[in-house]
Amino acid sequence: MTGKQALVLATLGSATLMAGALAFQYLGGLPPCKMCYWQRYPHVAAVAIGALALATSQRFLCLIGAVAALTTSAIGLFHAGVEQGFWEGPTSCTSSPIDGLSADELFDQIMAAPIVRCDEIPWELLGLSMAGWNGVVSLGLGLLWILAWRRA
């Protein structure tokens, strides 16, 4: 496999994982938790880095892509551990600004919001949750980024 092929596969891998996450959210009705969102940011970065690396042929970008892929892998594996009860996850939650809402509107917004916990598994395949699969697949993507760097 050439460095360019590895780079294309790594970039498409992150894009595919993002498309899958969005499909689960919008087509499958599985809203993401806070840690699920954390796993998405490095994938978006990896896709942008991959596009930039393909356009400019800058070898060092492959290392930055590897960091992005390995970051989402680490978050995914940590999240999978939270889901399995191996360790505690974050106890805080985030919310959107409430400026300009009446008490009734705020109450309706809170009641309509889906409650998504980081320590529950909404979907799994072969004993791995989405977070677990993201951790494993993203680890492979990180290795592809490193291969792309070495062979560039």
C-alpha positions in Angstrom: 0.0 0.0 0.0 1.3 3.4 -0.9 1.4 6.4 1.4 -1.3 8.1 -0.7 -3.6 5.0 -0.5 -3.2 4.9 3.3 -4.0 8.6 3.5 -7.1 8.2 1.4 -8.3 5.2 3.4 -7.6 7.0 6.7 -9.5 10.1 5.6 -12.4 8.1 4.2 -12.5 6.0 7.4 -13.1 9.1 9.5 -15.7 10.4 7.1 -17.5 7.0 7.1 -17.5 6.9 10.9 -18.9 10.4 11.0 -21.6 9.5 8.5 -22.5 6.4 10.5 -22.7 8.4 13.7 -25.0 11.0 12.0 -27.1 8.2 10.5 -27.6 6.6 13.9 -28.6 10.0 15.3 -30.9 11.3 12.6 -32.1 8.1 10.9 -31.9 5.7 13.8 -33.2 8.0 16.5 -30.3 7.5 18.8 -29.2 10.9 20.1 -25.6 11.2 21.2 -24.4 11.7 24.7 -21.7 14.3 25.7 -18.9 11.8 25.2 -20.3 10.8 21.8 -19.9 14.4 20.7 -16.3 14.4 22.0 -15.5 11.5 19.7 -16.8 13.3 16.7 -14.6 16.4 16.8 -11.3 14.5 16.0 -13.0 12.7 13.1 -14.0 16.0 11.6 -10.5 17.3 12.1 -9.1 14.1 10.5 -11.2 14.6 7.4 -10.1 18.2 7.1 -6.5 17.3 7.7 -6.7 14.4 5.1 -8.2 16.7 2.5 -5.4 19.3 3.2 -2.7 16.6 3.1 -4.0 15.3 -0.2 -4.1 18.8 -1.7 -0.7 19.9 -0.5 1.3 16.7 -0.1 2.7 17.9 3.3 4.0 14.8 5.0 3.8 16.2 8.6 0.0 16.5 8.2 -0.2 12.7 8.4 1.2 12.9 11.9 -1.4 15.4 12.9 -4.1 13.1 11.3 -2.7 10.3 13.4 -3.0 12.4 16.6 -6.7 13.1 15.7 -7.5 9.4 15.0 -5.7 8.2 18.1 -7.5 10.9 20.2 -10.9 9.8 19.1 -9.8 6.2 19.7 -8.8 7.0 23.3 -12.0 8.8 23.9 -14.0 5.9 22.5 -12.2 3.3 24.5 -12.6 5.5 27.7 -16.3 5.9 26.9 -16.7 2.1 26.4 -15.1 1.6 29.8 -17.7 4.0 31.3 -20.5 2.1 29.6 -19.1 -1.2 31.0 -18.8 0.3 34.5 -15.0 -0.1 34.6 -14.7 3.6 35.7 -16.8 6.7 36.2 -17.5 9.1 33.4 -18.1 12.8 33.5 -20.7 13.9 36.0 -21.4 17.3 34.5 -23.8 18.1 31.6 -23.9 21.0 29.2 -26.9 22.9 28.1 -27.7 25.6 25.6 -28.3 29.3 26.6 -31.7 30.1 28.1 -31.7 33.8 27.3 -35.1 35.1 26.3 -37.1 32.0 27.4 -40.0 32.2 29.7 -40.3 29.7 32.6 -42.9 27.7 30.6 -40.8 27.7 27.4 -37.7 26.6 29.4 -39.7 23.8 31.1 -41.1 22.6 27.7 -37.5 22.6 26.3 -36.2 20.6 29.2 -39.1 18.1 29.1 -38.7 17.6 25.3 -34.9 17.1 25.4 -33.8 13.4 25.2 -31.9 12.2 28.3 -28.8 10.5 27.1 -26.5 9.0 29.6 -22.9 8.2 28.9 -23.0 5.1 31.0 -25.7 3.3 29.1 -25.2 1.3 25.9 -27.9 2.2 23.3 -26.6 -0.1 20.6 -24.0 -2.9 20.3 -22.7 -5.4 17.8 -20.6 -8.5 18.7 -20.4 -7.3 22.3 -19.0 -3.8 21.5 -20.9 -0.6 21.8 -20.7 2.2 19.2 -18.0 3.9 21.4 -16.1 0.6 21.6 -16.2 0.2 17.8 -15.1 3.8 17.4 -12.2 3.1 19.7 -11.1 0.0 17.8 -11.6 1.3 14.3 -10.0 4.6 15.0 -7.0 2.9 16.4 -6.7 1.2 13.0 -7.1 4.6 11.3 -4.3 6.0 13.4 -2.1 3.2 12.2 -3.1 4.0 8.6 -2.1 7.7 9.2 1.3 6.5 10.5 1.7 4.3 7.5 0.8 7.2 5.2 3.5 9.3 7.0 6.2 6.7 6.7 5.5 6.0 3.1 4.9 9.6 1.9 
